[in-house]
Amino acid sequence: MAELCPLAEELSCSICLEPFKGPVTTPCGHNFCGSCLDQTWAVQGPPYLCPQCRTGFQTRPQLHKNTVLCAVVEQFLQAEQVRPELPDDWTPPTRAAAPNQADQVPCDHCLKAAAVKTCLVCTVSFCQEHLRPHLDSPAFRDHPLQPPIRDLMRRKCPQHNRLRDFFCPEHGECICHICVVEHKTCSPAPLSQASTDLENKLRHKLTVMYSQINGASRALEDVRARQQDVREVAHRKMDQLRQEYMEMKALIDASEANSTRKIKEEEKRVHSKFDNIYQILLKKKSEIQTLKEEIELALTKGDEYEFLEKAAKLQGITTKPVYVPKVELNHELIKGVCQGTSELKNELKQYLRQLQDKKPEELIIPGGPGGHDLTHVPKPPRPVKKIPKEEKKPKKPAEAKVPARPLTPVTLKAKVLETFLAKSRPELLDYTVKVVLDYNTAHNKVTLSKDYTVASVADVPQNYRPHPQRFTCCSQVLGLHCYKKGIHYWEVELQKNNFCGVGVCYGSMERQGHESRLGRNSASWCVEWFNTKISAWHNNVEKTLPSTKASRVGVLLNCDHGFVIFFAVADKVHLLYKYKVDFTEALYPAFWLFTAGATLSICSSK
């Protein structure tokens, strides 16, 4: 019956989840029970939607019975009953034998001894002594004997006062040989034969019901499994959407930072010019003030010779009126920046509006009853700013407008990196992933906790079973999951952080030899504590870092923009080191421990 399970799903109505009863076919090609579809459309009203693909019909279609499908369903149900799927060790129960009533039924003749036989002609039960005439005399040779029957009156027909020796299957009752005349259109059979036939039918029905119970159990498990699959798919899609939107936010943040920087630089340029003009005016005012005071002093001189000599000198000094040159912001530049931001906003609004205005059937991917499959929301294209023609005209170097050029990949990576370097710890925690340590990679000196989130150095080897991914030279362990796309963040608590390291590596990194140590090859990047010295290692190149008292390390891995950042985590996060790399493989969290007692604990995502 296992080969019939896929066929059973195809021959089931997606509304009632049972085999088709009077199946009809919609114009869009889907089949349903006629009564199920009638009830659904009666409640729904126009427009009439197909329950499976959601195709709409303004007028109710005229549906006809699918006779071919109906015949297929009948043959399938017959095959399902003929070949019930049962375990090898199961057999239907056997009917219990008639109870031994010899000790319970008294002899009707002496009323003392226990009866051993009942005569169906005499309708009397006899003990062994009083049964002798039936056994010895030829006159009783035609009297059938049976094991003792306690209540013979139940066996008698109340209408003809005869024993009921036949069973009518059409009426489901026992009848006597006189009643057979009244049931001539039926097919009565002797009690023994009818009992055997019904017993066989009940045993077959029990077998079919047992198979149906097993099928229902498998169906329940299948429903739960599908429900779990839907939950996992939905969560996976939500995680993908979360990553996409986080990247879009990062791009928008980088664009905002770039636009803000341009306006700040323009403000700084104009502010500096005003400072220069202010100093020149201040100096000019001071000179005029000094000349005024000297003229006032000369006018007080009484000696004509001294006055003439001083006045002639002062008269030769000329002054000019104060002039403030025209200095203002480059409004064309500011206008271009603001216009680009406005265009980006409008294009984003227009795209979101188009996405919301799409019909539901355009967003549904067929593949399940009711069209409940999840949809993939495409990533919106990055809007490209158009430079107006007048901006292309050459201008003076001091006031020339800087055109809004599209970000190159290198510039974009740098902007995204700057954005993440400026994020606070709560913002970084939005990218947190759950890191679990991989038992198959742990060195024999590395012991793991039961939940595989704590690694420490053991005093004795752990006798792990051999595995091709296990480190054999360096006491290291990798995370179980790798990351190829998206943005991921995790934190590690260090205890006795004098000989340990935290980093990332490719899955292809060596597992044997001294080149398998974290940071000593081209396939790994790490920050390492060696005594009191903190260093960043990659490709066997060391970069000494400033010391820190923080015992927690945060690792931010951005696979899409190609960088990994190590933070020292305390009340705030402080940059330890960063690598900008065009990653070519999936990356694993990696950890190195050396001295006994050194412990690394993966911090909870909560």
C-alpha positions as CSV (number, residue, x, y, z in Angstrom):
1,M,0.0,0.0,0.0
2,A,3.0,2.3,0.3
3,E,2.9,2.8,-3.5
4,L,-0.7,4.0,-3.2
5,C,0.0,6.8,-0.7
6,P,1.0,9.4,-3.4
7,L,-2.1,8.5,-5.4
8,A,-4.3,8.8,-2.3
9,E,-3.1,12.4,-1.9
10,E,-3.9,13.2,-5.6
11,L,-7.4,11.6,-5.3
12,S,-8.3,13.6,-2.2
13,C,-10.3,16.8,-2.0
14,S,-8.3,19.7,-0.7
15,I,-11.4,21.1,1.1
16,C,-12.5,18.0,3.1
17,L,-9.2,16.1,2.8
18,E,-11.2,12.9,1.9
19,P,-11.4,10.9,-1.3
20,F,-13.5,12.6,-4.0
21,K,-17.2,12.2,-3.7
22,G,-18.9,13.2,-6.9
23,P,-15.8,15.1,-8.2
24,V,-16.2,18.1,-10.4
25,T,-13.5,20.1,-12.3
26,T,-13.2,23.9,-12.3
27,P,-12.3,25.8,-15.5
28,C,-8.8,26.3,-14.1
29,G,-8.3,22.5,-14.0
30,H,-8.6,21.6,-10.3
31,N,-10.9,18.9,-8.8
32,F,-13.1,19.0,-5.7
33,C,-16.0,17.2,-4.2
34,G,-19.2,18.7,-5.8
35,S,-20.8,19.3,-2.4
36,C,-17.7,20.8,-0.9
37,L,-17.3,23.3,-3.7
38,D,-21.0,24.2,-3.7
39,Q,-20.9,24.9,0.0
40,T,-17.7,27.0,-0.3
41,W,-19.0,29.1,-3.2
42,A,-22.4,29.5,-1.5
43,V,-20.7,31.1,1.5
44,Q,-18.1,33.0,-0.5
45,G,-20.3,34.6,-3.2
46,P,-19.0,36.4,-6.3
47,P,-16.2,36.6,-7.4
48,Y,-16.0,32.8,-7.1
49,L,-12.4,31.9,-6.3
50,C,-10.8,28.5,-6.9
51,P,-9.9,27.2,-3.4
52,Q,-6.5,25.9,-4.7
53,C,-5.1,28.5,-7.1
54,R,-7.4,31.5,-6.2
55,T,-8.4,32.0,-9.8
56,G,-11.5,34.2,-9.8
57,F,-14.7,33.9,-11.8
58,Q,-17.3,36.7,-11.9
59,T,-20.1,34.3,-12.7
60,R,-20.5,30.9,-11.1
61,P,-19.2,28.3,-13.6
62,Q,-21.4,25.4,-14.6
63,L,-19.7,22.3,-13.4
64,H,-20.2,18.7,-14.4
65,K,-19.4,15.5,-12.7
66,N,-15.9,14.1,-13.7
67,T,-16.9,10.5,-14.5
68,V,-13.4,9.4,-15.3
69,L,-12.0,10.6,-12.0
70,C,-15.0,9.1,-10.2
71,A,-14.2,5.7,-11.6
72,V,-10.6,6.1,-10.7
73,V,-11.5,6.9,-7.1
74,E,-13.8,3.8,-6.9
75,Q,-11.1,1.5,-8.2
76,F,-8.6,3.1,-5.8
77,L,-10.9,2.5,-2.8
78,Q,-11.5,-1.1,-3.8
79,A,-7.7,-1.7,-4.1
80,E,-7.2,0.0,-0.8
81,Q,-9.7,-2.4,0.8
82,V,-8.4,-5.5,-0.9
83,R,-4.8,-4.8,0.0
84,P,-4.7,-3.3,3.4
85,E,-1.2,-2.4,4.6
86,L,-0.5,-4.3,7.8
87,P,2.6,-5.1,9.8
88,D,4.0,-8.6,9.3
89,D,3.4,-9.6,12.9
90,W,-0.3,-8.6,13.1
91,T,-3.2,-11.1,12.6
92,P,-6.9,-10.5,13.2
93,P,-8.3,-12.0,16.4
94,T,-9.9,-15.4,16.3
95,R,-13.5,-15.8,17.4
96,A,-13.7,-17.4,20.8
97,A,-15.1,-20.9,21.0
98,A,-18.6,-21.5,22.5
99,P,-18.3,-21.5,26.3
100,N,-18.5,-24.8,28.0
101,Q,-21.8,-24.8,29.8
102,A,-21.9,-28.5,30.8
103,D,-21.4,-27.6,34.4
104,Q,-24.0,-24.8,34.2
105,V,-27.0,-26.3,32.3
106,P,-29.0,-28.8,34.4
107,C,-30.7,-31.8,32.9
108,D,-34.4,-31.0,32.1
109,H,-35.4,-34.6,33.0
110,C,-33.9,-35.1,36.4
111,L,-33.1,-31.5,37.2
112,K,-30.1,-32.6,39.1
113,A,-27.2,-33.8,36.9
114,A,-25.5,-31.5,34.5
115,A,-26.6,-31.7,30.9
116,V,-24.2,-33.0,28.3
117,K,-26.3,-32.5,25.1
118,T,-29.3,-30.6,24.0
119,C,-31.7,-32.1,21.5
120,L,-32.9,-29.5,19.0
121,V,-36.0,-31.6,18.1
122,C,-37.1,-32.3,21.6
123,T,-35.8,-28.9,22.7
124,V,-34.6,-30.6,25.9
125,S,-31.2,-30.9,27.6
126,F,-30.2,-34.3,28.9
127,C,-27.5,-35.6,31.2
128,Q,-25.4,-38.6,30.2
129,E,-27.9,-41.1,31.8
130,H,-31.1,-39.7,30.3
131,L,-29.4,-39.1,26.9
132,R,-29.0,-42.9,26.4
133,P,-32.3,-43.4,24.6
134,H,-31.2,-40.8,22.0
135,L,-28.0,-42.7,21.5
136,D,-29.3,-46.3,21.5
137,S,-32.8,-46.1,20.0
138,P,-33.1,-45.7,16.2
139,A,-36.2,-43.6,16.7
140,F,-34.0,-40.7,17.9
141,R,-31.4,-41.1,15.2
142,D,-32.6,-38.0,13.2
143,H,-32.6,-35.8,16.3
144,P,-29.6,-33.5,16.1
145,L,-27.6,-33.0,19.3
146,Q,-25.6,-30.0,20.3
147,P,-23.6,-28.9,23.3
148,P,-25.8,-27.8,26.2
149,I,-27.8,-24.6,25.5
150,R,-29.0,-22.8,28.5
151,D,-31.9,-20.7,27.2
152,L,-33.7,-22.6,24.5
153,M,-36.6,-20.2,24.5
154,R,-34.4,-17.5,22.9
155,R,-33.7,-19.9,20.1
156,K,-37.4,-20.5,19.4
157,C,-39.4,-18.4,16.9
158,P,-42.2,-16.7,18.9
159,Q,-44.5,-16.9,15.8
160,H,-44.2,-20.6,14.9
161,N,-42.7,-22.0,18.2
162,R,-39.9,-23.7,16.3
163,L,-36.2,-23.4,16.7
164,R,-34.6,-20.7,14.6
165,D,-32.1,-22.6,12.5
166,F,-31.5,-20.1,9.8
167,F,-30.2,-16.5,9.5
168,C,-31.5,-14.0,7.0
169,P,-28.7,-11.5,6.1
170,E,-31.1,-9.1,4.3
171,H,-33.1,-8.6,7.5
172,G,-30.3,-9.4,10.0
173,E,-32.3,-11.8,12.1
174,C,-32.5,-15.5,12.9
175,I,-35.6,-17.4,11.5
176,C,-37.1,-20.9,11.8
177,H,-37.6,-23.3,8.9
178,I,-41.3,-22.1,8.6
179,C,-40.2,-18.5,8.3
180,V,-38.0,-19.4,5.4
181,V,-41.2,-19.4,3.2
182,E,-41.8,-15.8,4.1
183,H,-38.2,-15.0,3.3
184,K,-38.2,-16.7,-0.1
185,T,-36.9,-13.6,-1.8
186,C,-33.9,-13.5,0.6
187,S,-30.9,-15.7,0.9
188,P,-31.2,-17.4,4.3
189,A,-28.4,-19.8,5.4
190,P,-27.9,-22.2,8.3
191,L,-26.6,-20.6,11.5
192,S,-23.2,-22.2,11.3
193,Q,-22.7,-21.1,7.7
194,A,-24.0,-17.6,8.4
195,S,-21.8,-17.4,11.5
196,T,-18.7,-18.4,9.5
197,D,-19.5,-15.9,6.7
198,L,-20.1,-13.0,9.0
199,E,-17.0,-13.9,11.0
200,N,-14.9,-13.8,7.8
201,K,-16.4,-10.5,6.8
202,L,-15.8,-8.9,10.2
203,R,-12.2,-10.2,10.2
204,H,-11.7,-8.5,6.8
205,K,-13.4,-5.4,7.9
206,L,-11.2,-5.3,11.1
207,T,-8.2,-5.7,8.8
208,V,-9.3,-2.8,6.6
209,M,-10.0,-0.6,9.7
210,Y,-6.6,-1.5,11.1
211,S,-5.0,-0.3,7.9
212,Q,-7.1,2.8,7.9
213,I,-6.0,3.6,11.5
214,N,-2.4,3.2,10.4
215,G,-3.1,5.5,7.4
216,A,-4.7,8.1,9.7
217,S,-1.7,7.9,12.0
218,R,0.7,8.5,9.1
219,A,-1.5,11.3,7.9
220,L,-1.4,13.0,11.3
221,E,2.4,12.7,11.3
222,D,2.6,14.0,7.8
223,V,0.4,17.0,8.7
224,R,2.7,17.8,11.7
225,A,5.8,17.4,9.5
226,R,4.3,19.7,6.8
227,Q,3.4,22.1,9.5
228,Q,6.9,22.1,10.8
229,D,8.3,22.5,7.3
230,V,6.0,25.5,6.7
231,R,7.2,27.0,10.0
232,E,10.9,26.4,9.1
233,V,10.4,27.8,5.6
234,A,8.6,30.9,7.0
235,H,11.3,31.5,9.6
236,R,14.0,31.0,7.0
237,K,12.3,33.5,4.7
238,M,11.8,36.0,7.5
239,D,15.5,35.7,8.4
240,Q,16.4,36.3,4.7
241,L,14.1,39.3,4.6
242,R,15.6,40.6,7.9
243,Q,19.1,40.3,6.4
244,E,18.0,42.0,3.2
245,Y,16.3,44.9,5.0
246,M,19.4,45.3,7.3
247,E,21.6,45.6,4.2
248,M,19.2,48.2,2.7
249,K,19.3,50.1,6.0
250,A,23.1,49.9,5.9
251,L,23.1,51.3,2.4
252,I,20.7,54.0,3.3
253,D,22.8,54.9,6.4
254,A,25.9,55.1,4.2
255,S,24.1,57.3,1.7
256,E,22.9,59.5,4.5
257,A,26.4,59.8,6.0
258,N,27.8,60.6,2.5
259,S,25.2,63.4,1.9
260,T,25.7,64.8,5.4
261,R,29.4,64.8,5.0
262,K,29.2,66.9,1.8
263,I,27.0,69.5,3.4
264,K,29.3,69.6,6.5
265,E,32.3,70.1,4.3
266,E,30.6,72.9,2.4
267,E,29.6,74.5,5.7
268,K,33.2,74.2,7.0
269,R,34.5,75.9,3.8
270,V,32.2,78.9,4.1
271,H,32.7,79.1,7.8
272,S,36.5,79.2,7.3
273,K,36.1,82.1,4.8
274,F,34.0,84.1,7.2
275,D,36.6,83.5,9.9
276,N,39.3,85.0,7.6
277,I,37.1,88.0,6.7
278,Y,36.3,88.6,10.3
279,Q,40.0,88.7,11.2
280,I,40.7,91.1,8.3
281,L,37.8,93.4,9.4
282,L,38.9,93.2,13.0
283,K,42.5,94.3,12.0
284,K,41.2,97.1,9.7
285,K,38.9,98.4,12.5
286,S,41.8,98.5,14.9
287,E,43.9,100.4,12.4
288,I,41.2,103.0,11.8
289,Q,40.6,103.3,15.5
290,T,44.3,104.0,16.1
291,L,44.4,106.6,13.4
292,K,41.4,108.3,14.8
293,E,42.9,108.5,18.2
294,E,46.2,110.0,16.8
295,I,44.2,112.7,14.9
296,E,42.3,113.6,18.0
297,L,45.6,113.8,19.9
298,A,47.1,116.0,17.2
299,L,44.2,118.5,17.3
300,T,45.1,119.1,20.9
301,K,48.6,120.3,20.1
302,G,49.2,124.0,20.8
303,D,52.5,124.4,19.1
304,E,52.0,125.2,15.4
305,Y,55.2,123.6,14.3
306,E,54.6,120.4,16.0
307,F,50.9,120.4,14.9
308,L,51.8,121.0,11.2
309,E,54.4,118.3,11.2
310,K,52.0,115.8,12.9
311,A,48.9,116.8,10.9
312,A,50.8,116.6,7.5
313,K,51.8,113.1,8.3
314,L,48.3,112.0,9.4
315,Q,46.7,113.7,6.5
316,G,48.8,111.5,4.1
317,I,47.4,108.3,5.6
318,T,44.3,107.2,3.7
319,T,41.5,104.9,4.8
320,K,39.0,103.0,2.8
321,P,35.4,102.1,3.8
322,V,34.8,98.6,5.1
323,Y,33.9,96.1,2.4
324,V,32.5,92.6,3.1
325,P,32.9,90.3,0.1
326,K,30.0,88.1,-0.9
327,V,30.5,84.6,0.6
328,E,27.7,82.0,0.7
329,L,27.0,78.3,0.6
330,N,27.2,76.5,-2.7
331,H,23.4,76.1,-3.1
332,E,23.8,74.1,-6.2
333,L,25.8,71.5,-4.4
334,I,23.3,71.4,-1.5
335,K,20.4,71.3,-3.9
336,G,21.9,68.4,-5.8
337,V,22.4,66.4,-2.5
338,C,18.9,67.1,-1.3
339,Q,17.4,66.4,-4.8
340,G,19.3,63.0,-4.9
341,T,17.9,62.1,-1.5
342,S,14.4,63.1,-2.5
343,E,14.7,61.1,-5.7
344,L,15.8,58.1,-3.8
345,K,12.8,58.5,-1.4
346,N,10.3,58.9,-4.2
347,E,11.7,55.9,-6.2
348,L,11.5,53.8,-3.0
349,K,7.9,54.9,-2.4
350,Q,7.0,54.2,-5.9
351,Y,8.5,50.7,-5.8
352,L,6.7,49.9,-2.5
353,R,3.4,51.2,-3.9
354,Q,3.8,49.0,-7.0
355,L,4.5,46.1,-4.7
356,Q,1.4,46.7,-2.6
357,D,-0.8,47.2,-5.7
358,K,0.1,43.9,-7.2
359,K,-2.8,41.4,-7.3
360,P,-2.7,38.6,-4.8
361,E,-2.5,35.9,-7.5
362,E,0.7,37.6,-8.8
363,L,2.4,37.1,-5.5
364,I,1.3,33.5,-4.9
365,I,3.5,30.7,-6.1
366,P,1.2,27.7,-6.8
367,G,2.2,24.4,-5.2
368,G,-0.2,23.7,-2.3
369,P,-3.9,23.8,-1.5
370,G,-5.1,27.3,-1.2
371,G,-1.9,28.8,-2.6
372,H,-0.3,29.2,0.8
373,D,3.3,29.0,-0.4
374,L,5.6,31.8,0.7
375,T,6.7,34.4,-1.8
376,H,10.1,35.8,-2.3
377,V,10.2,39.6,-2.1
378,P,12.9,40.8,-4.5
379,K,15.5,43.2,-3.4
380,P,14.7,46.7,-4.7
381,P,17.1,48.0,-7.3
382,R,19.4,50.7,-6.1
383,P,18.2,54.0,-7.5
384,V,20.7,55.7,-9.8
385,K,20.8,59.5,-9.4
386,K,20.7,61.4,-12.7
387,I,22.8,64.5,-13.0
388,P,21.0,67.5,-14.6
389,K,22.6,68.9,-17.7
390,E,23.3,72.3,-16.1
391,E,25.5,70.6,-13.5
392,K,27.9,69.4,-16.2
393,K,28.9,73.0,-17.1
394,P,32.4,73.9,-15.9
395,K,32.5,76.3,-13.0
396,K,35.0,78.1,-10.8
397,P,37.1,75.7,-8.7
398,A,35.9,77.4,-5.5
399,E,32.2,76.9,-6.2
400,A,32.2,74.0,-8.7
401,K,29.4,71.5,-7.9
402,V,30.5,67.9,-7.0
403,P,28.3,65.6,-9.1
404,A,26.6,62.7,-7.3
405,R,28.6,59.8,-8.7
406,P,27.3,56.2,-8.2
407,L,29.2,54.4,-5.4
408,T,31.8,52.0,-6.6
409,P,32.0,48.6,-4.9
410,V,35.2,49.7,-3.0
411,T,33.6,52.9,-1.9
412,L,30.4,51.1,-0.9
413,K,32.3,48.6,1.2
414,A,34.1,51.4,2.9
415,K,30.9,53.2,3.6
416,V,29.2,50.1,5.0
417,L,32.3,49.3,7.1
418,E,32.3,52.9,8.6
419,T,28.6,52.5,9.3
420,F,29.1,49.2,11.3
421,L,32.2,50.6,13.1
422,A,29.9,53.5,14.4
423,K,27.1,51.1,15.6
424,S,26.4,50.7,19.3
425,R,26.2,47.3,21.0
426,P,22.4,47.1,21.0
427,E,22.5,47.7,17.2
428,L,25.1,45.0,16.8
429,L,23.0,42.6,18.8
430,D,20.3,42.8,16.1
431,Y,22.6,40.6,14.0
432,T,23.2,38.0,16.7
433,V,23.3,34.3,15.6
434,K,23.4,31.2,17.7
435,V,26.9,29.6,17.6
436,V,27.2,25.9,18.5
437,L,30.6,24.2,18.7
438,D,31.2,21.3,16.3
439,Y,32.2,18.1,18.2
440,N,33.8,16.6,15.1
441,T,36.4,19.4,14.8
442,A,37.4,19.5,18.5
443,H,41.0,18.6,19.3
444,N,41.5,15.8,21.8
445,K,42.6,18.3,24.5
446,V,39.5,20.4,24.0
447,T,36.5,19.4,26.1
448,L,33.0,20.7,25.3
449,S,30.0,21.3,27.5
450,K,26.7,19.3,27.0
451,D,25.1,22.1,25.1
452,Y,28.3,22.6,23.0
453,T,28.6,26.3,23.9
454,V,31.6,26.1,26.3
455,A,35.1,24.9,25.3
456,S,38.1,24.4,27.7
457,V,41.4,22.6,27.8
458,A,41.3,19.2,29.5
459,D,44.0,17.7,31.7
460,V,43.8,14.4,29.9
461,P,43.0,13.5,26.3
462,Q,39.3,13.0,25.5
463,N,39.7,10.0,23.2
464,Y,37.4,11.4,20.5
465,R,36.7,9.1,17.6
466,P,38.8,9.9,14.5
467,H,37.2,12.3,12.0
468,P,38.6,14.0,8.9
469,Q,37.6,17.5,10.2
470,R,39.2,17.1,13.6
471,F,42.2,19.2,14.6
472,T,45.2,16.9,15.4
473,C,48.0,19.4,16.2
474,C,46.4,22.6,17.6
475,S,43.9,22.7,20.5
476,Q,41.1,24.3,18.4
477,V,37.5,23.9,17.7
478,L,35.1,25.3,15.0
479,G,31.5,26.3,15.0
480,L,29.0,23.9,13.6
481,H,27.3,26.3,11.1
482,C,29.0,28.2,8.3
483,Y,28.1,31.6,6.8
484,K,28.2,32.4,3.1
485,K,25.9,35.3,2.9
486,G,24.4,38.0,5.2
487,I,25.6,39.7,8.4
488,H,26.3,37.7,11.5
489,Y,27.4,38.7,15.1
490,W,28.3,36.6,18.1
491,E,30.1,37.3,21.4
492,V,32.6,35.1,23.3
493,E,33.4,35.3,27.1
494,L,37.0,34.6,27.9
495,Q,38.2,33.1,31.2
496,K,41.9,33.2,32.0
497,N,42.4,35.0,28.7
498,N,46.1,34.7,28.5
499,F,46.5,31.9,25.9
500,C,43.4,31.8,23.7
501,G,42.1,33.1,20.4
502,V,38.9,34.0,18.6
503,G,38.4,34.2,14.8
504,V,36.9,32.9,11.6
505,C,38.2,30.5,9.0
506,Y,37.4,28.7,5.8
507,G,36.2,25.1,6.0
508,S,39.2,24.2,3.8
509,M,41.7,25.2,6.4
510,E,44.3,22.5,7.3
511,R,43.5,20.2,10.2
512,Q,47.0,18.9,10.7
513,G,50.5,20.4,11.2
514,H,51.6,23.7,12.5
515,E,49.9,25.5,9.6
516,S,46.5,24.5,11.0
517,R,46.9,27.0,13.8
518,L,44.4,29.9,13.6
519,G,45.9,32.9,11.8
520,R,49.0,31.1,10.7
521,N,47.6,30.5,7.2
522,S,45.7,32.4,4.4
523,A,42.4,30.7,5.3
524,S,41.9,32.2,8.8
525,W,41.7,35.5,10.6
526,C,41.8,35.9,14.4
527,V,42.6,38.0,17.5
528,E,44.8,36.2,19.9
529,W,45.8,36.6,23.6
530,F,49.4,35.4,24.3
531,N,50.3,36.2,27.9
532,T,49.6,39.9,28.2
533,K,50.0,40.6,24.5
534,I,47.1,40.9,22.2
535,S,47.7,40.4,18.4
536,A,45.8,40.1,15.2
537,W,46.9,37.2,13.0
538,H,46.3,36.4,9.3
539,N,48.5,34.5,6.9
540,N,51.2,34.1,9.6
541,V,51.5,38.0,9.8
542,E,51.1,39.5,13.3
543,K,49.8,42.9,14.2
544,T,50.2,43.9,17.8
545,L,47.1,45.6,19.3
546,P,46.6,47.8,22.3
547,S,45.8,45.9,25.6
548,T,42.3,45.9,27.0
549,K,40.7,44.7,30.2
550,A,37.5,43.5,28.5
551,S,36.9,39.8,28.9
552,R,34.3,39.6,26.2
553,V,34.9,39.6,22.4
554,G,32.3,40.5,19.8
555,V,32.8,39.2,16.2
556,L,30.9,40.9,13.4
557,L,31.1,39.0,10.0
558,N,29.7,40.7,6.9
559,C,29.9,38.2,4.1
560,D,28.2,40.4,1.5
561,H,30.5,43.4,1.9
562,G,33.7,41.5,2.8
563,F,34.9,42.4,6.3
564,V,35.1,40.9,9.8
565,I,35.4,43.2,12.9
566,F,36.6,42.2,16.3
567,F,35.2,44.3,19.2
568,A,36.2,44.4,22.9
569,V,32.8,44.4,24.7
570,A,32.3,46.1,28.0
571,D,29.7,48.8,28.8
572,K,30.4,49.9,25.2
573,V,32.1,48.2,22.3
574,H,35.6,49.2,21.3
575,L,37.4,48.3,18.1
576,L,40.1,45.7,18.4
577,Y,40.8,45.0,14.8
578,K,39.2,44.7,11.4
579,Y,39.9,42.8,8.2
580,K,38.6,43.8,4.8
581,V,38.6,40.6,2.6
582,D,36.8,39.4,-0.5
583,F,35.7,36.1,1.0
584,T,35.7,33.2,-1.5
585,E,34.4,30.4,0.8
586,A,31.9,30.0,3.6
587,L,33.3,31.0,7.0
588,Y,33.2,29.2,10.3
589,P,33.6,30.7,13.8
590,A,37.0,29.4,15.1
591,F,38.5,29.2,18.6
592,W,42.0,28.4,20.0
593,L,42.9,27.5,23.6
594,F,46.2,26.5,25.0
595,T,46.7,26.4,28.7
596,A,44.7,24.2,31.2
597,G,41.9,26.2,32.7
598,A,41.4,28.4,29.7
599,T,37.7,28.6,28.9
600,L,35.7,30.1,26.0
601,S,32.0,30.5,26.4
602,I,29.6,31.4,23.6
603,C,27.3,34.1,24.9
604,S,23.6,33.5,24.7
605,S,21.8,35.1,21.8
606,K,19.3,36.5,24.4
